[in-house]
């Protein structure tokens, strides 16, 4: 039976009962003898990457892997996407992530071939997952962050990162030292889509377009931005399966190959709400404001050519501008987010200057 054929099991049997909390239903382990491997996803409680585990589980099951999610027990079970785990072809174990021994034991599943770490923010966090990977000779894929880059514009993997290093960078360095030839890292950026925990990347634009409030965007609004659907993020990460040799010891940016500009997002948001024009005003570059992306004049967007070349990832199937015209704005309206007052006290509209360039068919800059 393939990895996509077994049902959800919320189990505490793999570790001590004190480390897990689980409903008293369907307590069994999956049987998928024909699966091509067994992947463990260690999932955080939420935040910017809170949706990755759900979508990654689907992507890995589609590759005929058994999937176990080791879920931080401090996550709210009634919140999205956690309350949808029973839809997945996966075993889910709710684990006290402060108990390193329990975490290692939870990860040490039969036939372990891959560990996807979407939890660690320090080498100490990663230690129990690394131990499980070592003992089973599994391949370790770490979900890092593109936020560590100090460069601007289009970002390649070799661009400079923060010094002293961020916690995620320290994990990358620990993997390099401890799991040579058996690890890779992904640096995602600006994720949107179903069940994401951070809606503001796109809601910021829709909130203002819905209320005819000018969108205060740094500089000329032509900076590139990489806004990636969570299913494309999961597909890129899952593409390491079968490419472990090529992926070994490599760091990959994780984003879309369909970049757009800040201005494009402004226009798409306005059109999606039936507005005849997008109202855009210019903030001085590097102004700290409510704007959801980096405020520099050069932009801040990851390039994913390396993942496409090395992992043969075919590229994104979603396009943020099309999604704004479709499901995303439909959800925005269904949630009633276009109603009520909006706090624009941090928009810094008083600092904005009139745009002087002629953008033709682009946004109307006031």
C-alpha positions as CSV (number, residue, x, y, z in Angstrom):
1,X,0.0,0.0,0.0
2,X,1.5,3.4,-1.0
3,X,2.1,6.3,1.4
4,X,-1.0,8.1,0.0
5,X,-3.3,5.2,1.0
6,X,-3.2,5.1,4.8
7,X,-5.3,7.2,7.1
8,X,-4.5,9.6,9.9
9,X,-3.4,8.3,13.2
10,X,-2.9,10.5,16.2
11,X,-0.6,8.3,18.1
12,X,1.3,8.5,21.4
13,X,2.6,4.9,21.2
14,X,5.9,5.8,19.7
15,X,7.1,7.7,22.8
16,X,6.3,8.1,26.4
17,X,2.8,9.2,27.1
18,X,3.9,12.3,28.9
19,X,5.4,13.7,25.7
20,X,2.3,13.6,23.6
21,X,-1.4,14.6,23.8
22,X,-3.8,12.8,21.4
23,X,-7.5,12.1,21.1
24,X,-8.5,8.6,22.2
25,X,-9.4,7.6,18.6
26,X,-7.7,5.6,15.8
27,X,-4.6,4.8,17.8
28,X,-2.7,2.7,15.3
29,X,0.4,2.9,13.2
30,X,0.1,3.0,9.4
31,X,0.9,0.0,7.3
32,X,2.3,1.0,3.9
33,X,4.7,-1.7,3.0
34,X,5.1,-0.5,-0.6
35,X,6.1,3.0,0.3
36,X,9.3,4.3,-1.1
37,X,10.4,5.8,2.2
38,X,9.3,7.3,5.4
39,X,9.5,11.1,5.9
40,X,9.2,12.8,9.3
41,X,8.1,16.5,9.3
42,X,8.9,18.3,12.6
43,X,6.4,21.2,12.6
44,X,6.4,24.3,14.7
45,X,3.3,25.7,16.4
46,X,2.6,28.4,13.8
47,X,4.0,31.7,12.7
48,X,5.4,32.5,9.2
49,X,6.0,28.8,8.4
50,X,3.1,27.3,10.3
51,X,1.4,26.0,7.2
52,X,4.3,24.3,5.7
53,X,3.9,20.9,7.5
54,X,0.3,20.4,6.2
55,X,1.2,21.2,2.5
56,X,4.5,19.3,2.7
57,X,2.8,16.2,4.0
58,X,0.5,16.2,1.0
59,X,3.4,16.7,-1.4
60,X,5.5,13.9,0.2
61,X,2.5,11.5,0.3
62,X,2.1,12.2,-3.4
63,X,5.6,10.9,-3.9
64,X,4.6,7.6,-2.3
65,X,6.3,8.3,1.0
66,X,4.9,7.4,4.4
67,X,4.6,10.6,6.4
68,X,4.7,11.3,10.1
69,X,4.2,14.8,11.4
70,X,5.9,15.4,14.8
71,X,3.8,18.4,15.9
72,X,4.7,20.9,18.6
73,X,2.1,20.3,21.2
74,X,1.8,24.0,22.0
75,X,0.0,24.6,18.7
76,X,-3.7,25.3,19.0
77,X,-5.4,22.2,17.7
78,X,-8.5,24.1,16.7
79,X,-6.6,26.5,14.5
80,X,-5.7,26.2,10.9
81,X,-4.1,24.2,9.5
82,X,-3.8,21.9,12.5
83,X,-7.5,21.1,12.7
84,X,-7.3,19.8,9.2
85,X,-4.6,17.2,9.9
86,X,-7.3,14.4,9.8
87,X,-7.5,15.1,6.0
88,X,-4.0,14.0,5.5
89,X,-2.4,10.7,4.6
90,X,-0.1,11.0,7.6
91,X,0.5,9.9,11.2
92,X,0.5,12.9,13.5
93,X,2.2,12.8,16.9
94,X,1.7,15.8,19.2
95,X,5.0,16.2,21.1
96,X,6.4,18.3,23.9
97,X,9.3,19.9,22.0
98,X,11.1,20.8,25.2
99,X,11.6,17.1,25.8
100,X,14.6,16.3,23.6
101,X,14.5,12.5,24.3
102,X,10.8,12.4,23.4
103,X,11.4,14.3,20.2
104,X,14.3,12.1,19.1
105,X,12.2,9.0,19.8
106,X,9.2,10.4,17.9
107,X,11.4,11.0,14.9
108,X,12.9,7.5,15.0
109,X,10.1,5.9,13.0
110,X,10.5,2.6,11.2
111,X,12.2,3.0,7.8
112,X,13.1,6.7,8.3
113,X,14.5,8.1,5.1
114,X,13.9,11.8,5.4
115,X,13.7,14.4,8.2
116,X,12.1,17.8,7.3
117,X,12.9,20.2,10.2
118,X,10.4,23.0,10.2
119,X,11.0,23.7,13.9
120,X,14.6,24.4,14.9
121,X,15.8,27.9,15.4
122,X,19.0,26.9,17.1
123,X,21.4,24.0,17.0
124,X,20.0,22.9,20.4
125,X,16.5,22.7,18.9
126,X,17.8,20.6,16.0
127,X,19.9,18.2,18.1
128,X,17.3,15.5,18.7
129,X,16.2,15.5,15.0
130,X,19.9,15.3,14.0
131,X,20.4,12.4,16.3
132,X,17.5,10.5,14.8
133,X,18.7,11.2,11.3
134,X,22.2,10.0,12.1
135,X,21.0,6.7,13.6
136,X,18.9,5.9,10.6
137,X,21.2,7.4,7.9
138,X,18.2,9.6,6.8
139,X,18.5,12.8,4.7
140,X,17.9,16.0,6.7
141,X,16.2,18.9,5.0
142,X,16.1,22.1,7.2
143,X,13.6,24.9,6.7
144,X,15.7,27.9,7.2
145,X,14.9,31.5,6.4
146,X,15.8,34.1,3.7
147,X,15.5,36.8,6.3
148,X,19.2,36.2,7.1
149,X,20.4,37.9,3.9
150,X,21.9,41.3,4.3
151,X,22.1,41.9,0.5
152,X,19.4,43.7,-1.5
153,X,17.8,43.2,-4.9
154,X,17.7,39.7,-6.4
155,X,19.2,37.3,-3.9
156,X,21.4,34.3,-4.8
157,X,22.3,31.7,-2.2
158,X,25.9,32.9,-2.0
159,X,24.9,36.5,-1.0
160,X,26.1,37.7,2.4
161,X,24.1,36.8,5.5
162,X,23.9,38.4,8.9
163,X,27.0,38.3,11.2
164,X,26.7,37.3,14.0
165,X,24.7,34.6,12.4
166,X,21.0,34.1,13.0
167,X,19.8,31.0,14.8
168,X,18.7,29.4,11.5
169,X,22.2,30.1,10.1
170,X,23.7,28.4,13.1
171,X,21.6,25.3,12.4
172,X,22.9,25.3,8.8
173,X,26.5,25.4,10.1
174,X,25.8,22.6,12.6
175,X,24.4,20.4,9.9
176,X,27.4,21.1,7.7
177,X,29.6,19.9,10.6
178,X,27.6,17.0,11.8
179,X,25.8,15.6,8.8
180,X,28.1,16.1,5.9
181,X,26.7,14.7,2.7
182,X,23.3,14.1,4.3
183,X,21.6,17.5,4.6
184,X,20.3,20.5,2.7
185,X,18.6,23.7,3.7
186,X,15.8,25.8,2.2
187,X,15.4,29.5,2.7
188,X,11.8,30.5,2.1
189,X,10.4,34.0,1.8
190,X,6.9,35.6,1.8
191,X,4.5,32.7,1.7
192,X,0.8,33.1,1.0
193,X,-2.1,30.7,0.3
194,X,-4.5,28.4,2.1
195,X,-4.1,28.1,5.9
196,X,-1.2,30.5,6.1
197,X,-0.7,32.1,9.5
198,X,0.4,35.5,8.1
199,X,-2.1,37.1,5.8
200,X,-0.7,40.6,5.9
201,X,1.6,40.1,2.9
202,X,-1.4,40.5,0.6
203,X,-4.1,41.8,3.0
204,X,-2.1,45.0,3.5
205,X,-2.8,45.9,-0.2
206,X,-6.4,44.7,-0.2
207,X,-7.2,46.5,3.1
208,X,-6.2,49.8,1.6
209,X,-7.6,49.3,-1.9
210,X,-11.0,48.3,-0.4
211,X,-11.1,51.6,1.5
212,X,-9.7,53.8,-1.2
213,X,-6.7,54.6,1.0
214,X,-3.4,55.3,-0.9
215,X,-0.9,52.5,-0.6
216,X,2.3,54.0,0.7
217,X,5.1,52.0,-1.1
218,X,8.9,52.6,-0.8
219,X,10.5,54.5,-3.7
220,X,9.1,53.9,-7.2
221,X,7.3,50.6,-6.4
222,X,9.2,48.8,-9.1
223,X,11.2,46.6,-6.7
224,X,11.0,42.9,-7.3
225,X,9.2,40.7,-4.8
226,X,8.9,36.9,-4.4
227,X,5.4,36.0,-3.2
228,X,5.1,32.2,-3.2
229,X,2.0,30.0,-2.8
230,X,2.4,27.5,0.0
231,X,1.8,24.5,-2.4
232,X,4.7,25.7,-4.5
233,X,6.9,26.0,-1.4
234,X,6.0,22.4,-0.4
235,X,6.6,21.1,-4.0
236,X,10.0,22.7,-4.1
237,X,11.0,21.2,-0.7
238,X,9.6,17.8,-1.7
239,X,11.7,17.8,-4.9
240,X,14.7,16.8,-2.9
241,X,13.2,13.2,-2.8
242,X,15.2,11.2,-5.3
243,X,17.8,14.0,-5.7
244,X,19.5,13.6,-2.3
245,X,22.9,13.2,-3.9
246,X,22.6,16.4,-5.8
247,X,21.1,18.2,-2.9
248,X,23.7,17.1,-0.4
249,X,25.4,20.0,1.6
250,X,23.5,22.6,-0.5
251,X,21.4,25.6,0.5
252,X,18.5,26.5,-1.8
253,X,16.4,29.6,-1.9
254,X,12.7,28.7,-1.7
255,X,10.3,30.9,-3.6
256,X,8.6,31.4,-6.9
257,X,10.1,31.9,-10.3
258,X,7.3,34.2,-11.2
259,X,8.4,37.4,-9.6
260,X,6.5,40.7,-9.8
261,X,6.9,44.2,-8.5
262,X,5.3,46.0,-5.6
263,X,3.4,48.1,-8.1
264,X,2.1,44.9,-9.7
265,X,0.6,43.8,-6.4
266,X,-0.9,47.2,-5.8
267,X,-2.7,47.1,-9.2
268,X,-3.8,43.5,-8.8
269,X,-5.3,44.2,-5.4
270,X,-7.2,47.2,-6.8
271,X,-8.5,45.3,-9.8
272,X,-9.6,42.3,-7.7
273,X,-11.8,44.6,-5.8
274,X,-13.3,46.3,-8.9
275,X,-11.4,49.6,-8.5
276,X,-10.7,51.6,-11.6
277,X,-7.2,52.5,-10.4
278,X,-4.7,51.7,-7.8
279,X,-3.8,54.6,-5.6
280,X,0.0,54.4,-4.8
281,X,2.1,57.0,-3.0
282,X,5.8,57.0,-2.6
283,X,7.6,56.6,0.7
284,X,11.2,57.6,1.0
285,X,13.3,54.4,0.8
286,X,14.2,52.7,4.1
287,X,11.3,54.3,5.9
288,X,10.0,52.1,8.7
289,X,6.2,51.8,8.2
290,X,3.4,49.3,8.1
291,X,4.5,48.2,4.6
292,X,4.9,44.4,4.8
293,X,8.1,44.0,2.8
294,X,11.7,45.3,2.9
295,X,11.5,49.1,2.4
296,X,14.7,49.6,0.5
297,X,14.8,50.9,-3.1
298,X,16.4,47.8,-4.5
299,X,13.8,45.2,-3.3
300,X,14.5,41.9,-1.6
301,X,13.6,38.8,-3.6
302,X,15.1,35.3,-3.7
303,X,16.1,33.7,-7.0
304,X,15.3,30.0,-7.3
305,X,17.3,29.1,-10.3
306,X,19.6,26.8,-8.3
307,X,16.6,24.7,-7.1
308,X,15.3,24.5,-10.6
309,X,18.7,23.4,-12.0
310,X,19.9,21.1,-9.2
311,X,16.6,19.6,-8.0
312,X,14.9,19.8,-11.4
313,X,12.0,21.6,-9.7
314,X,9.8,22.7,-12.7
315,X,8.8,26.0,-11.2
316,X,5.8,27.5,-9.6
317,X,2.3,26.4,-10.7
318,X,0.7,29.4,-9.0
319,X,0.9,33.1,-9.7
320,X,0.2,35.6,-7.0
321,X,-1.3,38.2,-9.4
322,X,-3.8,35.6,-10.7
323,X,-4.5,34.4,-7.2
324,X,-5.3,37.9,-6.1
325,X,-7.8,38.0,-8.9
326,X,-9.3,34.7,-7.7
327,X,-9.4,32.7,-4.5
328,X,-7.4,35.0,-2.3
329,X,-9.6,38.1,-2.7
330,X,-12.7,35.9,-2.5
331,X,-11.5,34.7,0.9
332,X,-10.7,38.2,1.9
333,X,-14.2,39.3,1.2
334,X,-15.8,36.2,2.7
335,X,-14.0,37.0,6.0
336,X,-15.4,40.5,5.9
337,X,-11.9,42.0,6.0
338,X,-13.0,44.8,3.7
339,X,-15.3,46.2,6.4
340,X,-14.6,48.4,9.4
341,X,-12.0,50.9,10.2
342,X,-8.3,50.4,9.4
343,X,-5.4,51.6,11.5
344,X,-3.1,53.5,9.1
345,X,-1.2,55.3,11.8
346,X,2.0,53.5,10.8
347,X,1.6,54.0,7.1
348,X,3.6,57.2,7.2
349,X,1.4,58.9,4.6
350,X,2.6,62.3,5.8
351,X,6.1,61.4,4.5
352,X,4.9,60.4,1.0
353,X,5.8,62.4,-2.1
354,X,3.9,62.5,-5.4
355,X,5.2,60.2,-8.1
356,X,6.6,62.1,-11.0
357,X,7.2,59.2,-13.4
358,X,4.6,58.2,-16.1
359,X,3.7,54.6,-15.6
360,X,1.2,54.3,-18.4
361,X,-0.9,51.2,-17.8
362,X,0.5,50.7,-14.4
363,X,-0.8,52.1,-11.1
364,X,-2.1,55.6,-10.8
365,X,0.3,57.3,-8.5
366,X,-1.0,60.3,-6.6
